[in-house]
Amino acid sequence: MIQKDIYINFNYTHTLEEIYGIPSEQILHIHGEVGKDNLKLFYKEIKIRLLENFLGKDQCKFEEIIVYGHSCAIAFDYFIYLNTRYSNAYWKFLCKRKRLGKKC
């Protein structure tokens, strides 16, 4: 993983920091994080303003947006925002294979 990348984490954990060594400054825990007072389990309020602040006011260019492991119903508004802001970015959706060899 390249250090200039940023990460929007929807799953509350510190997996990116602990397993992959990503600096916390590059990660937005959009619904809070484990071990902090900001944790909101099953959070339904969309936090676009928090996302805007994390991304900054400048319109940096992202060539690629990779989505891995998400709950589309909750995350869809974020995808719409990112797609509007970075309309030229290539989107890649990854998913884990299900049991019995079935594909996503």
Backbone hydrogen bonds, N-H to C=O, Kabsch-Sander energy under -0.5 kcal/mol:
donor,donor_aa,acceptor,acceptor_aa,energy
5,D,2,I,-1.7
7,Y,26,Q,-2.7
9,N,7,Y,-0.6
9,N,28,L,-3.1
10,F,8,I,-0.5
18,E,14,H,-3.1
19,I,15,T,-2.6
20,Y,15,T,-1.2
21,G,17,E,-0.8
22,I,16,L,-2.3
26,Q,23,P,-2.1
27,I,24,S,-1.6
28,L,7,Y,-2.9
29,H,27,I,-0.6
30,I,9,N,-1.3
30,I,28,L,-1.3
31,H,9,N,-0.6
31,H,32,G,-0.5
32,G,29,H,-1.9
34,V,12,Y,-3.3
36,K,33,E,-1.6
39,L,36,K,-0.9
40,K,31,H,-1.9
43,Y,40,K,-1.0
48,I,46,I,-0.5
51,L,47,K,-1.8
52,E,48,I,-2.8
53,N,49,R,-2.4
54,F,50,L,-2.0
55,L,51,L,-2.3
56,G,52,E,-1.6
60,C,58,D,-1.4
62,F,60,C,-0.6
63,E,61,K,-0.5
65,I,90,Y,-2.7
67,V,65,I,-0.5
67,V,92,K,-2.9
68,Y,66,I,-0.5
69,G,94,L,-0.9
72,C,70,H,-0.7
74,I,71,S,-1.1
75,A,71,S,-2.7
76,F,72,C,-2.0
78,Y,75,A,-0.8
79,F,75,A,-2.0
80,I,76,F,-2.4
81,Y,77,D,-2.0
82,L,78,Y,-2.8
83,N,79,F,-2.7
84,T,80,I,-2.0
85,R,81,Y,-2.6
86,Y,82,L,-2.9
87,S,84,T,-0.7
89,A,86,Y,-1.7
90,Y,63,E,-2.8
92,K,65,I,-2.6
94,L,67,V,-3.3
94,L,92,K,-0.6
98,K,102,K,-1.5
101,G,98,K,-0.6
102,K,99,R,-1.3
